[in-house]
Amino acid sequence: MAGGWSRDGAVNEQIEASIAEELARMKARRAPVGESLTHCADCDEPIPEARRQAIPGVKLCIDCAAERQGRELRRGGINRRGSKDSQLK
């Protein structure tokens, strides 16, 4: 597919580069850095040695990390103000 003055395939290359950059940015943001804590920052329970070695820089125990991930998933949703159904009521 030609895109004006660009060569064939340039659009796909740009899309793939954008996706690769975003994936790299997300991986860098999620990866904890620094020294792992011995006790959870939220509940002060001990963090197992295996977890501290597997994830360098970990700050939360497994239970608190799972709870936070669950909360993050629940935040997303439908904007009811913008939905057509809510305007009809």
Buried (B, 14 or more C-beta within 10 A) or exposed (E): EEEEEEEEEBBEEEEEEEEEEEEEEEEEEEEEEEEBBEEBEBEEEEBEEEBBEEBEEBBBBEEBBEBEEEEEEEEEEEEEEEEEEEEEE
